[in-house]
Amino acid sequence: MTFHARSIVEFGRLFGDVSDRMARGEVDETLDLIRGGFGADAVLLSVECRKRSVPARHHIAAAPGLDDTFALSALIADTGALDAPQGYDTAEACFIESDVPFRYVMRLFRKSGIAPFDDEEIALAQILMSQLGKAMEAASRMGNAEIERALYSDVLNRLQVGVLILDQTGRLLRVSDRADAMLAARDGLNLTGGKLRASVAGEDKKLQEVIRGVLSARDGAAADGGLSLSKKSGTRKMGLIVRRIDGDGTPRGAGWPAVAIYIRDADMSPDLEAEMMRQIFDLTPAEAAVARRLTDGLSLEDTAAALDISRNTARAHLRSIFSKSGIRRQTELVRLVLNSAVIL
């Protein structure tokens, strides 16, 4: 049944359906609902950059058989302005907020001679456009937040830092890729019943005390804790920092992020790329290969053996690295590299 613009009940139903579709990210399906509700032949939604620094994005829903008539190439002129196909009336609704970079415009098309869009229909279209614009802006912000999260996660993984997120009850909510690998190894730290446990009983008691202390700290009080955990493999210990996640002051319970735990295994070195090291420090490929292995903790002799070169050749490369970087000692080289952008 075609939606009648003056029916409040039918419009309320359409508004609810539009909201549900947009919540699921179904933009094209949403436009088709609106097209049917208004008895339109096509609906075009344009997302336009207010500064015109990027091309506009368009979504279109057309009645069956009219796809070619309402193809975007026919609607958008070379100048970027919209031209309605001949023989069609147009209604336009717009959503824009002062603090967002985009302008959202919805245009409805109906064959001329049937019934032009009246003021009430345009007003109802504007209400729907406000809902569409807010939903798309929220989706854009969520998308940006996800990109930012992925970038931060990638940097932490490259630094060999694992991250665990716990709720107020101490139950694990989220785990980074690096932390997941550490838990899977069960070498000093493991997951039991959804909760973080140290492999050594005495250290596990200390770990639980630190977590409880951070969770129970009052606002404004010191809310960080740190400790080292032994590994069953007998190698160097892993270090943990337990830090409270400050919210907006609203009480949080189970299922809400409350504590972040950062894990660093002393046996793991940052994932260094020789090519990136070459570019940043202006080294030759051979010099970058030597610098990379020295930074990983190898001696000059071990570096020469790993690269299948003589010790004298390795020493010559090291002297050249010192000359280019303005340092004199191997320990300075390690500090220089680990404090540079190479590790990112």
C-alpha positions in Angstrom: 0.0 0.0 0.0 1.4 3.4 -1.0 2.1 5.7 1.9 -0.1 8.8 2.0 1.9 11.8 3.1 -0.9 13.2 5.3 -1.4 10.0 7.3 0.3 10.3 10.6 0.0 6.6 11.4 1.5 5.6 8.1 4.2 8.1 8.3 5.1 6.9 11.8 5.4 3.4 10.5 7.6 4.6 7.6 9.8 6.6 10.0 10.2 3.5 12.2 11.1 1.3 9.2 13.6 3.9 8.0 15.2 4.0 11.4 15.5 0.3 11.6 17.1 0.0 8.1 19.6 2.8 8.8 20.6 1.1 12.1 21.5 -1.9 10.1 23.5 0.2 7.6 21.1 -0.6 4.7 21.2 2.8 2.9 19.9 1.6 -0.5 17.0 -0.4 1.0 16.1 2.7 3.1 15.9 4.8 0.0 13.7 2.3 -1.7 11.3 2.4 1.4 11.1 6.2 1.1 10.6 6.0 -2.7 7.6 3.7 -2.2 6.3 5.7 0.7 6.1 8.9 -1.3 5.0 7.2 -4.5 8.2 8.6 -6.1 9.9 7.1 -9.2 13.3 7.6 -7.7 15.2 8.9 -4.7 18.7 10.2 -4.8 20.8 10.7 -1.6 24.0 12.7 -2.0 26.8 13.1 0.5 28.6 16.3 -0.4 31.8 17.6 1.1 31.1 21.2 2.2 34.6 22.3 1.3 34.4 20.3 -2.0 37.8 18.8 -1.3 36.5 15.3 -2.2 33.9 14.2 -4.8 30.3 13.7 -3.6 29.0 10.2 -3.0 25.6 9.2 -4.3 23.0 6.5 -3.5 20.0 6.0 -5.7 16.8 3.9 -5.6 14.7 3.9 -8.7 11.4 2.1 -9.6 11.8 -1.1 -11.7 12.5 -0.3 -15.3 13.7 3.2 -14.6 17.3 2.4 -13.6 18.7 3.7 -16.9 16.6 6.9 -16.8 17.8 7.7 -13.3 21.4 6.5 -13.8 23.8 8.8 -12.0 25.5 9.7 -15.2 22.2 11.2 -16.4 21.5 13.0 -13.1 24.8 14.5 -12.4 26.1 17.1 -15.0 29.8 17.6 -15.7 29.7 20.6 -13.4 28.5 18.5 -10.5 25.1 20.1 -10.3 22.0 17.9 -10.4 19.7 18.0 -13.3 16.3 16.2 -13.0 15.4 14.1 -16.1 12.9 15.8 -18.3 9.3 15.1 -17.4 9.8 14.7 -13.6 9.0 16.9 -10.6 11.6 17.2 -7.8 11.5 17.6 -4.1 14.6 18.3 -2.0 15.4 17.9 1.7 18.8 18.7 3.3 20.5 17.8 6.6 23.6 19.8 7.7 25.2 20.5 11.1 27.8 23.2 11.8 30.4 20.9 13.2 30.4 18.2 10.5 32.2 18.4 7.2 29.4 16.9 5.1 26.1 18.0 3.7 23.4 15.3 3.1 20.8 16.0 0.4 17.9 13.8 -0.5 16.0 14.4 -3.8 12.7 12.7 -4.7 11.5 12.4 -8.4 8.0 11.9 -9.6 6.6 12.0 -13.1 5.1 15.4 -14.0 1.4 15.5 -14.4 0.6 13.0 -11.7 0.8 15.2 -8.6 3.6 17.6 -7.7 5.2 17.4 -4.3 3.3 19.7 -1.9 4.6 21.5 1.1 3.5 18.8 3.6 5.3 16.1 1.7 8.4 18.3 1.6 8.2 18.8 5.3 7.8 15.1 6.0 10.8 14.4 3.6 12.8 16.9 5.7 12.0 14.9 8.9 13.2 11.7 7.3 16.2 13.4 5.9 17.2 14.5 9.4 17.0 10.9 10.6 19.0 9.7 7.6 21.7 12.4 8.1 22.1 11.7 11.8 22.3 8.0 11.1 24.9 8.4 8.4 27.0 10.9 10.4 26.9 8.4 13.4 28.0 5.6 11.1 30.8 7.8 9.8 32.1 8.6 13.3 32.0 4.9 14.2 33.9 4.1 11.1 36.5 6.7 11.9 36.8 5.4 15.4 37.3 1.8 14.1 40.1 3.0 11.8 41.7 4.8 14.7 41.4 1.7 16.9 43.0 -0.5 14.2 45.9 1.9 13.8 46.6 2.0 17.5 46.3 -1.8 17.7 48.8 -2.2 14.8 51.3 0.1 16.5 51.0 -1.8 19.8 51.4 -5.2 18.0 54.5 -3.9 16.2 55.9 -2.9 19.6 55.2 -6.4 20.9 52.8 -5.0 23.5 49.7 -7.0 24.3 46.5 -5.4 25.6 43.8 -7.0 27.7 40.5 -5.2 28.7 38.7 -6.4 31.8 35.3 -5.4 33.3 34.5 -4.5 36.9 34.3 -8.1 37.9 37.8 -8.9 36.4 36.4 -10.9 33.5 38.2 -10.5 30.1 36.3 -8.5 27.6 38.8 -7.9 24.8 42.2 -9.1 23.8 44.7 -7.8 21.2 46.4 -10.1 18.7 49.7 -9.9 20.6 48.1 -10.6 24.0 46.1 -13.5 22.4 49.4 -15.1 21.2 50.9 -14.7 24.7 47.8 -16.3 26.4 47.9 -19.2 23.8 51.5 -19.9 24.7 50.5 -20.3 28.4 54.0 -19.3 29.4 53.6 -17.2 32.5 50.0 -16.1 31.8 46.8 -17.9 30.9 43.1 -17.6 30.8 41.0 -19.7 33.2 37.2 -19.4 33.4 37.3 -16.1 31.5 39.7 -14.5 34.0 43.4 -13.7 33.8 45.8 -16.0 35.8 49.5 -16.1 36.4 51.1 -19.5 35.9 53.0 -19.3 39.3 50.6 -19.5 42.3 52.4 -16.9 44.4 52.5 -14.5 41.4 48.9 -15.1 40.6 47.9 -14.0 44.1 49.9 -10.8 43.6 48.3 -10.3 40.1 44.8 -10.6 41.5 45.6 -8.2 44.3 46.9 -5.6 41.8 43.8 -5.9 39.7 41.4 -5.6 42.7 43.4 -2.6 43.9 43.0 -0.8 40.6 39.3 -1.7 40.3 38.6 -0.4 43.8 40.6 2.8 43.6 38.6 5.9 44.1 38.4 8.7 41.6 41.5 10.8 41.7 43.5 8.2 43.6 46.5 6.4 42.1 45.0 3.7 40.0 48.0 2.0 38.3 49.8 -1.1 39.3 52.8 -3.1 37.9 54.4 -6.4 38.4 56.6 -9.0 36.7 55.6 -12.6 36.0 57.9 -15.6 35.7 57.7 -17.8 32.6 57.7 -21.6 32.7 60.2 -21.6 29.9 62.7 -20.1 32.3 63.5 -17.2 30.1 63.2 -13.5 31.0 60.1 -12.3 32.8 57.2 -10.5 31.3 56.1 -7.2 32.7 52.5 -6.1 33.3 51.0 -2.6 33.8 47.5 -2.6 35.2 45.6 0.7 34.6 42.1 1.8 35.3 39.9 3.0 32.4 38.4 6.3 33.5 34.8 6.8 32.3 32.4 9.6 32.7 31.7 9.0 36.3 28.7 6.8 35.7 28.8 3.6 37.8 29.8 0.6 35.6 29.2 -3.1 36.2 29.8 -6.3 34.4 30.4 -6.0 30.7 31.8 -2.5 30.8 35.5 -1.9 30.2 37.1 -1.0 33.6 40.8 -2.1 33.5 43.4 -2.2 30.8 46.4 -4.5 31.2 49.5 -3.9 29.1 51.9 -6.9 28.7 55.5 -6.7 27.4 57.6 -9.9 27.1 61.3 -9.0 27.5 62.2 -11.9 25.1 60.3 -10.2 22.2 61.9 -7.5 20.2 60.0 -4.9 18.1 59.4 -6.1 14.5 62.0 -4.0 12.7 62.0 -3.7 8.9 65.5 -3.4 7.3 64.1 -1.4 4.4 62.4 1.2 6.6 65.7 1.4 8.6 67.6 2.0 5.4 65.2 4.8 4.4 65.2 6.6 7.7 68.9 6.5 8.5 70.1 6.7 4.8 71.9 3.3 5.0 72.8 0.9 2.3 70.9 -2.5 2.3 73.9 -4.2 3.8 74.3 -1.6 6.5 70.6 -1.8 7.3 70.8 -5.6 7.7 73.7 -5.2 10.1 71.9 -2.5 12.1 68.7 -4.5 12.3 70.4 -7.6 13.8 72.5 -5.6 16.2 69.3 -3.9 17.4 67.8 -7.3 17.9 70.5 -8.0 20.4 73.0 -10.0 18.4 76.7 -9.5 18.8 78.8 -8.3 15.9 80.2 -11.9 15.5 76.7 -13.4 15.5 75.5 -10.7 13.1 78.4 -11.6 10.7 77.5 -15.3 10.9 73.8 -14.6 10.4 74.5 -12.5 7.2 77.2 -14.9 6.0 79.8 -12.2 5.9 83.2 -11.8 7.5 83.7 -10.1 10.9 85.8 -7.4 9.2 83.0 -6.7 6.7 80.5 -6.4 9.5 82.8 -4.1 11.3 83.3 -1.9 8.2 79.5 -1.6 7.9 79.2 -0.7 11.6 81.8 2.1 11.2 79.8 3.4 8.2 76.6 3.3 10.3 78.3 5.2 13.1 79.6 7.9 10.7 76.2 8.4 9.1 74.2 8.5 12.4 76.8 10.5 14.5 77.2 7.9 17.2 80.2 6.0 18.5 79.0 2.9 20.4 76.8 -0.1 19.6 74.6 0.6 22.6 74.0 4.1 21.2 72.9 2.5 18.0 70.3 0.3 19.7 69.0 3.3 21.6 68.8 5.4 18.5 66.9 2.8 16.5 64.4 1.9 19.3 63.7 5.6 19.9 63.1 6.3 16.2 60.0 5.9 13.9 61.4 2.6 12.6 59.6 0.6 15.3 56.2 2.0 14.4 
